[in-house]
Amino acid sequence: MQSRYCQGKRQPACVGCTGSIRAMAGGVRQNTSLLPPSCLSMLPTNDKRPRTVVLLQYTGIGDLIWHIQYFKAIAGQSQGGQVTIVAQPSTLTRAFIGKESWVEAVIDHDHRPRREEKRQGRHAGLLGMWRMAQQLKQGRFDRIVLFSGRISRGLVAGLSGIPLRIGFGYKPLQRIFLNQGTFVRAYQGPSVAAYHEASELMVRHGFCSQPIVPRLEVPDEQLRAMQQRLAQLPRPLYAFAIGTSETHKQWGIKPYAELAQRLIERGAGVVLLGGPAEAQLARDIEALVPQAARHGLAVLTDAPVLGSAAALQLADVCVGNDTGMVNVAAAVGTPTFVLIGHRRTLDHDPEHLFNVQAESLSAVTVEQVLDLVTAAAPQMAVAA
C-alpha cells in the first residue's frame, strides 16, 4: 500500500482511520463522516469517477450561496457522489452545507482573514500557497475544480500534483497550471461577475446544461424551531437583513427604523435579522421604533446560520443590504429586495431577487422601499 497521511501531518494514517479502512475492505460498514480527506482517499471503492476537490476563491456568504448547486452538480459526477470543498472560513461553508451527504469534507482556506482579525492567514503568500498545495496533495484527489481566475489558485493546483485541473483560465498565466480546457471568458456585464463566470465554467465542462439558480435547503428541525420562535409576530412578516461587512453597503439605522414602524402600523410584523456582530445595530434600530409599535417587532441575532435561513424562508418578504443573507433569502424562495443603490446588480435569480437602485444608496428612500415590499407581500394584513 502506498504511504498515506492523516490530518494534514506527515505521518501514516492514524490507528482509528486505519481500523475503519481495514473494516470496510472486509465488507464491514463504517461511519466515515469524521475521517480526514487524507484517510478518506484510502477507502476501498469500485467507483471509477474522479475523486474531486473544488476550491472557491471568494470570501462571502453570498459567494458560497451562488455556488452550492454547482458544487452539488460536480459531486454527482465524482467518486462516491461527493466533493471536498476548499473555502475561506468567512463563507461559513461548514455551517451551511458541511453536513450535506454530498460533501465529503470541508477544508479551511485561511488565505485572507477579515480585517478585524488583524492577522496574516496561514495560507497567505508563497509559503501559504505551498502549505495549501501540500494539504491537497495529501488528500490524493484525482481532480480539482477552481472557481477562480487567479494565477495564485492555479499555482496551488499545480503544486498539489492533482492530475486533472480545471479553472476559469481567462488569464493566460493561470492556464499554465490548468490542463482541462475549455476556458471561460471574464464577465464584462453590469452585474456581479462571480455567478456568471461559475455558470460558464459549469456548462463548458459538462457539469450542467444551463446555469442553475442558487437554492438552499433548510433542515426541517430548524424550520420547526424558528416557526415557534416567530409565531407571535403579525403577518405578513418582513425580514430585514441589516448586516453588512462593508460600511458603504449599510442603508442605515434611521431608514430601517422608519420602514419597520410604517410596516407595523399597517398591521405587519418585522424581524431584524443578523448575527452576533449586528446585535447592537439591531438594538439601535429597535430603540427608534415607537413603543406602541414594538409588539410587531422581533430581534434575531443569536440564531445559527441555518436558523437565520429558516427565519428567511418563513418570512413573506425580505429586504436588506447587499450582504450574504439577502442571497440566502432568495435561495430559500422568499421575495427579496436588495438595497443596491448605484453598484453592480445581482441578477442570478430574477424570480426572487430584486435590485433597489438609485443614484446612491443614501438616495434610496423609505417610501420607495415601502411601496416595493408591500406590493410583493400577501395582502392578508396590510392596510393601505
Secondary structure, 3 states (H helix, E strand, C coil): CCCCCCCCCCCCCCHHHHHHHHHHHCCCCCCCCCCCHHHHCCCCCCCCCCCEEEEECCCCHHHHHHHHHHHHHHHCCCHHHCEEEEECHHHCHHHHHCCCCCEEEEEECCCCCCHHHCCCCCCCHHHHHHHHHHHHHHCCCCEEEEECCCHHHHHHHHHHCCCEEECCCCCHHHHCCCCCCCCCCCCCCCECHHHHHHHHHHHHCCCCCCCCCCCCCCCHHHHHHHHHHCCCCCCCEEEEECCCCCHHHCCCHHHHHHHHHHHHHCCCEEEEECCHHHHHHHHHHHHHCCHHHHHHEEEECCCCHHHHHHHHHHCCEEEEECCHHHHHHHHCCCCEEEEEECCCECCCCCCCEEEEECCCHHHCCHHHHHHHHHHHCCCCCCCC
